[in-house]
Structures are given as structure tokens and as C-alpha cells.
Amino acid sequence: MSSTTPSPAADSASAHLHLAVALDGTGWHPASWREPSARPGDLFTAGYWADQVAEAERGLIDFVTIEDGLGLQTARPFEPDDRTDQVRGRLDAVLVAARIAPLSSHIGLVPTVIATHTEPFHISKAIATLDYVSTGRAGLRVQVTARPHEAAHFGRRTLPDVDFDDLGGAAVRELTTDLFDEADDYVEAVRRLWDSWEDDAEIRDTATGRFVDRDKLHYIDFEGRYFSVKGPSITPRPPQGQPLVTALGHAAVPYRLIARQADVGYVTPHDADGARATVDEIRAEQRAAGRADTPLHVFGDLVVLLDDTAAEAAARRARLDEAAGEPYRGDALVFAGTASELADLLQEFQAAGLTGFRLRPAVVGHDLPAITRKLVPELQRRGLFRTAYEADTLRGLLGLARPANRYAAA
């Protein structure tokens, strides 16, 4: 991957922080679809998603991520369930982002893509196309899956049926390492395909009849452990050169993927000490990968329930938990309180080294407007967040330079 000069915006000591919003159905709480603001009847319409992104853009959010998967949502970690009281079914995240792109102007669009059962060539041109459609606001969130029933949708490979209750066991460690090493190969191939056209490869000269300079299209000849990709891409180099690559990590193996390949990593600390230790671990992996001088944002993920008082937020959380039949416990810290209290927590985490946050609205219809209309003004009042979009590309919003093409002649 090409290195670029570190940017102050990518420095954890920067005064301003970055905000992303993670969109997933009607919200991250399993009972969110039963709330009055949820609009479950609109969930599979383009207008629903356009409205959510418009609200996020109104709040000057850096980017939204859009969840996706290769199997129905499930309350069980690694197998399907039979529940009918929770949202099931999705639209394709990349296609949703492409539909929304012409309806938005500044906000970044980062759909989830699953590396485990898809091909780098297909995803490279899909995200490059999204970058063109959005005029430079595309990215991807790379994800892996260890679920055997999802592998059965494709019939090309099987995944070992390991005991995931033993997360520290050798079988789980081996499978996890294999999947994330595959994702590393995957992203490397995607990045090389984005560079397989030089920026000036298209001539488009009607007088001479030359549309393209074939010498500026490159075979990438990628040979990894998991993929062999000849190239070049069929899509010219994206407007950003390299659209944003992001990944979520909870432990050492995914932290290595973040350190080696990502522009933004999402982590799930539950306190400032945890945030500091995680950032230190990722920075150490970044140095080991030879990317110490490459800007890398580390965002903290939080599920948020925002209300005018902490008591109201706690009561709403209790009501949602009661509707779901059990307390909601996800991978990330669940915050229930006021915008001012959340701003205090974000500042505490920022001081521990995080450069931004990906907020997961518990109920999109309620908590997304609370983020944009209550939290954002509070952060602005503290001088911690932008008052206007300052760049036209997603890389620009995050203070990341447009990388040089690795195949272009010096």
C-alpha cells in the first residue's frame, strides 16, 4: 500500500474529532423496529435510507456505514435462529449506497462488504463505481464470516464447525487467523486493482481516435495465499485514487488487519484505559507492518440512546429491553444519557488516543436526530467538531491525502 505524509487531521492529538454513524435496519437495539419512530414498513425502500443519510449529512457527519451480511440476521453468534420478533432481511449495502450517492453532496458512504465469500475483482469495481457516482465519497467496511451456514449459500468451500464457546481454543484461533489473513489478501488485491489504471490513462481524443493509453493500464499480477488476480480492472482509477478502507476489530488478529490495510479502524473500548491500550496495540502493529508514517484513524464504536435527561434515556433503554425479552448486550459500550454526558465521554476517549467515533443509534428514528441535532451542536459549542463541510471527498474530510499510484512511472 502506498504511504502518504501524515496529516494533522489523522493525529490523535488534533483538537477536532470525527464522527461516523453506523446504519443498521431500524437501529441496533433488537426491539427498535417496534418504536413509534422506527418506520419498519419503509425499511426496504430507497426513501428510507435516503432520509437517514440526509439526516446524517444535515449534522455534518463524516460518513455513514451500512451494515450487510451473507445470511439472515440472527441473535446467535454463529448460527441462524428461528426468531420472528426481530428484523430479518436486508437490502444490498453497496447498491443502497449507490442509490443514495446522487441524493447527497458531502457525506461519505461506506457499505459493508464480506471478504470471505466474494471476489476482490467484483468488489473493486463496485466500490470504484460508487466513488464515481458519489464524486469521491466512497469507502468500504471489510468484514469476515465464520458461519458455516453462510458458506453453504455458495457451495465453493466449507468452514470448519468449531466450538465458538471456546474463544481461546486453538481451533477458533486458527480459523480466525485464516479468515483475517484472507481479508488482508483481499484488500491488497482490491487496492492494487484501484491502481491498475494510471490517473491519465484515459485520453479521450476524438481527433486521433485514441480513448485510452494502453501503456498506462497495468496487470497487477497479484499472487497471494488466497487469491490470484491478473488485472487490470475494467473501471478507471477512482476519483479518490484509493477509496476509504475500514474494518472493525475486537482483538489482536483483526487489529493486525486494521494496522496493515485500513484507513480507519473501529474498536470497542468500554473505558478510557481500554481505549488507550487498544490504540497502543494497533499503533505497534502499524509500526511492525512498516506503516508508521501512514495516517490511520482509530474510531471508537458506541451504541447510543440519547434523551433530554439521563433518566429518560435509562427508562427508554429499559422499555426496549423489556420488549426484546432480555437486556441488550452487544460488542460495543451502550451509552444511555444526554448529549452533554456523551460529549464528556467522547472527550475522555479522545484523550486516550481515539481520533473519532462511529455511533450506532439504538433506534435510528430517535437517536440519529438526537446525534445530529443535540450531540453535534454540543460538540461544536466545545470547539470539537466542524461547523461546515471543509472538503469535497471522504479522504479530504478525514485529512487523508490522495495516494500516488503505485504503478505510475516516477
C-alpha positions, 0 to 999 in steps of 0.5 A: 500500500502506498504511504502518504505524509501524515496529516494533522487531521489523522493525529490523535492529538488534533483538537477536532474529532470525527464522527461516523454513524453506523446504519443498521435496519431500524437501529441496533437495539433488537426491539427498535423496529417496534418504536413509534419512530422506527418506520419498519414498513419503509425499511426496504425502500430507497426513501428510507435510507435516503432520509437517514443519510440526509439526516446524517449529512444535515449534522455534518457527519463524516460518513455513514456505514451500512451494515450487510451480511451473507445470511439472515440476521440472527441473535446467535453468534454463529448460527441462524435462529428461528426468531420472528420478533426481530428484523430479518432481511436486508437490502444490498449495502453497496447498491443502497449506497449507490442509490443514495450517492446522487441524493447527497453532496458531502457525506461519505458512504461506506457499505459493508462488504464480506471478504470471505465469500466474494471476489476482490475483482467484483468488489473493486469495481463496485466500490470504484463505481460508487466513488464515481457516482458519489464524486469521491465519497466512497469507502468500504467496511471489510468484514469476515464470516465464520458461519458455516451456514453462510458458506453453504449459500455458495457451495465453493468451500466449507468452514470448519464447525468449531466450538465458538464457546471456546474463544481461546481454543486453538481451533477458533484461533486458527480459523480466525487467523485464516479468515483475517489473513484472507481479508488482508489478501483481499484488500491488497488485491482490491487496492492494487486493482484501484491502481491498475489504471494510471490517473491519465490513462484515459485520453479521450481524443476524438481527433486521433481516435485514441480513448485510452493509453494502453501503456498506462493500464497495468496487470497487477499480477497479484499472487497471494495465499488466497487469491490470484488476480491478473488485472487490470480492472475494467473501471478507471482509477477512482476519483479518490485514487484509493477509496476509504478502507475500514474494518472493525476489530475486537482483538489482536488478529483483526487489529493486525488487519486494521494496522496493515490495510485500513484507513480507519479502524473501529474498536470497542473500548468500554473505558478510557484505559481500554481505549488507550491500550487498544490504540497502543496495540494497533499503533505497534502493529502499524509500526511492525507492518512498516506503516508508521508514517501512514495516517490511520484513524482509530474510531471508537464504536458506541451504541447510543440512546440519547434523551433530554435527561439521563433518566429518560434515556435509562427508562427508554433503554429499559422499555426496549429491553423489556420488549426484546425479552432480555437486556441488550448486550452487544460488542460495543459500550451502550451509552444511555444519557444526554448529549452533554454526558456523551460529549464528556465521554467522547472527550475522555476517549479522545484523550486516550488516543481515539481520533473519532467515533462511529455511533450506532443509534439504538433506534435510528428514528430517535437517536440519529436526530438526537446525534445530529441535532443535540450531540453535534451542536454540543460538540461544536459549542466545545470547539470539537467538531466542524461547523461546515463541510471543509472538503469535497471527498471522504479522504479530504474530510478525514485529512487523508491525502490522495495516494500516488499510484503505485504503478505510475512511472516516477 
